[in-house]
Amino acid sequence: MNPPKLTPLQALPRAKHYCSYQERSHSDVKDKLYGFGLNKAEVEQNHQHIDRRELPE
């Protein structure tokens, strides 16, 4: 069974938590956001809101 799709607002804190306990690349975070059921526009929007300190350059 597929997990329920999250809204962008629900996915953002989960993505931040995902970044907080281990260093993640930009692609890792985007893959996680897609896994939450977000579409491309939602992934890009959320990805921009994640603090740069949480992602390596």
PELIN-V351423 format. One record per residue. N is the residue number from 1. SS is DSSP state (h for helix, s for strand, l for the rest). PHI is phi in whole degrees, -180 to 180 (NA if undefined). OMEGA is omega in degrees with one decimal (* if undefined). Layout:
BEGIN
N | SS | PHI | OMEGA
N | SS | PHI | OMEGA
END
This chain:
BEGIN
1 | l | NA | 178.6
2 | l | -80 | 176.2
3 | l | -68 | -179.1
4 | l | -66 | 178.3
5 | l | -70 | 176.6
6 | l | -94 | 172.1
7 | l | -79 | 176.6
8 | h | -57 | 178.8
9 | h | -68 | 177.3
10 | h | -75 | -176.1
11 | h | -75 | -175.2
12 | h | -58 | 179.2
13 | h | -65 | 177.6
14 | h | -68 | 177.8
15 | h | -67 | 177.4
16 | h | -63 | 177.5
17 | h | -64 | 178.1
18 | h | -57 | 179.7
19 | h | -79 | -170.1
20 | h | -74 | -174.0
21 | l | -99 | 176.9
22 | l | -163 | 179.2
23 | l | -64 | -177.9
24 | s | -126 | 175.1
25 | l | -84 | 177.9
26 | h | -59 | -178.5
27 | h | -68 | 175.8
28 | h | -60 | -177.8
29 | h | -68 | 178.9
30 | h | -63 | 177.6
31 | h | -60 | 179.3
32 | h | -65 | 179.1
33 | h | -63 | 175.2
34 | h | -62 | 178.1
35 | h | -64 | 176.1
36 | l | -78 | 178.1
37 | l | 94 | 179.4
38 | l | -80 | 176.2
39 | l | -89 | -173.4
40 | h | -58 | -179.1
41 | h | -64 | 179.4
42 | h | -68 | 177.8
43 | h | -63 | -179.5
44 | h | -63 | 179.8
45 | h | -63 | -179.9
46 | h | -68 | -178.3
47 | h | -61 | 179.4
48 | h | -68 | -178.2
49 | h | -82 | -179.8
50 | l | -75 | -177.2
51 | l | -57 | -179.9
52 | h | -57 | 179.9
53 | h | -67 | -178.2
54 | h | -88 | -179.0
55 | s | -125 | 175.4
56 | l | -72 | 177.9
57 | l | -74 | *
END
